[in-house]
Amino acid sequence: MASKSKVSCSGDPNQRWTGKKNKLFEDALAIYDKETPDRWRNIAIHVGFTTEVEVKRQYEILLEDIKQIESGKVPLPLYHRYVACSRSDITTSEQRLRNLKL
């Protein structure tokens, strides 16, 4: 019978996942697909300091996020508008570079 014990005793279900931990989680999802035996255990080990229950919950959150994005319920981020340099700015910059003594 499969054990439901924690992979790590320091896993805290209330602890917020860091960007680093989330990146490890996403990498593990790419490594351990749906057909992998003990998928959630392997992902928990890969991420470190977490449990199978926590990675399953994180996966559910990811699926919900994807669903929200695909349904258009998540607004697009506001990107800063790119402002191109004028020709005079480029000429001035080129002149400065020519005058550099390396």
C-alpha positions as CSV (number, residue, x, y, z in Angstrom):
1,M,0.0,0.0,0.0
2,A,1.3,3.4,-0.9
3,S,2.4,5.7,1.9
4,K,0.9,9.1,2.2
5,S,3.8,10.4,4.3
6,K,5.6,13.6,3.6
7,V,8.6,13.6,1.4
8,S,10.2,16.3,3.6
9,C,9.3,17.0,7.2
10,S,9.8,20.8,6.6
11,G,7.0,21.1,4.0
12,D,4.4,23.8,5.1
13,P,1.1,23.9,3.2
14,N,0.7,27.5,4.2
15,Q,4.1,28.6,3.0
16,R,3.9,30.6,-0.2
17,W,5.9,29.2,-3.2
18,T,8.8,31.2,-4.2
19,G,9.7,31.9,-7.9
20,K,12.6,29.5,-7.6
21,K,10.4,26.8,-6.1
22,N,7.8,27.4,-8.9
23,K,10.5,27.1,-11.6
24,L,11.6,23.7,-10.1
25,F,8.0,22.6,-10.0
26,E,7.5,23.6,-13.7
27,D,10.8,21.8,-14.6
28,A,9.6,18.7,-12.8
29,L,6.3,18.7,-14.6
30,A,8.2,18.6,-17.9
31,I,10.4,15.7,-16.6
32,Y,7.7,13.6,-14.9
33,D,4.7,13.4,-17.3
34,K,1.3,11.8,-16.5
35,E,2.6,8.3,-17.3
36,T,5.4,8.5,-14.8
37,P,5.0,6.1,-11.9
38,D,5.0,8.0,-8.5
39,R,4.7,11.3,-10.4
40,W,3.8,13.5,-7.5
41,R,6.4,11.9,-5.2
42,N,9.1,12.5,-7.8
43,I,8.0,16.1,-8.4
44,A,8.0,16.7,-4.6
45,I,11.5,15.3,-4.4
46,H,12.6,17.4,-7.3
47,V,11.2,20.6,-5.9
48,G,12.4,19.8,-2.4
49,F,11.0,20.7,1.0
50,T,7.5,19.9,0.0
51,T,4.9,17.1,0.0
52,E,3.0,15.2,-2.6
53,V,-0.2,16.9,-1.4
54,E,1.4,20.3,-1.9
55,V,2.6,19.6,-5.4
56,K,-0.8,18.2,-6.4
57,R,-2.4,21.4,-5.0
58,Q,0.1,23.6,-6.9
59,Y,-0.8,21.6,-10.0
60,E,-4.5,22.3,-9.4
61,I,-3.7,26.0,-9.0
62,L,-1.7,26.0,-12.3
63,L,-4.6,24.3,-14.1
64,E,-7.1,26.9,-12.8
65,D,-4.7,29.7,-13.8
66,I,-4.5,28.3,-17.3
67,K,-8.3,28.0,-17.5
68,Q,-8.7,31.7,-16.4
69,I,-6.1,32.9,-19.0
70,E,-7.6,30.9,-21.8
71,S,-11.1,32.1,-21.0
72,G,-9.9,35.7,-21.2
73,K,-10.7,36.4,-17.5
74,V,-7.1,37.5,-16.8
75,P,-6.3,41.0,-18.1
76,L,-3.2,41.4,-20.3
77,P,-0.3,43.2,-18.6
78,L,0.3,46.8,-19.5
79,Y,3.6,47.0,-21.2
80,H,5.6,50.2,-21.4
81,R,5.5,51.6,-24.8
82,Y,8.8,51.4,-26.7
83,V,10.1,54.8,-27.7
84,A,12.5,54.7,-30.6
85,C,15.5,57.0,-30.6
86,S,15.6,59.8,-33.1
87,R,18.3,59.9,-35.8
88,S,20.0,62.8,-34.0
89,D,20.2,60.7,-30.8
90,I,21.8,57.9,-32.7
91,T,24.3,60.3,-34.4
92,T,25.2,61.8,-31.1
93,S,25.8,58.3,-29.6
94,E,27.8,57.2,-32.6
95,Q,30.0,60.3,-32.3
96,R,30.6,59.6,-28.6
97,L,31.6,56.1,-29.4
98,R,34.1,57.2,-32.1
99,N,35.7,59.6,-29.6
100,L,36.3,56.9,-27.0
101,K,39.9,55.9,-26.5
102,L,40.1,52.2,-25.6
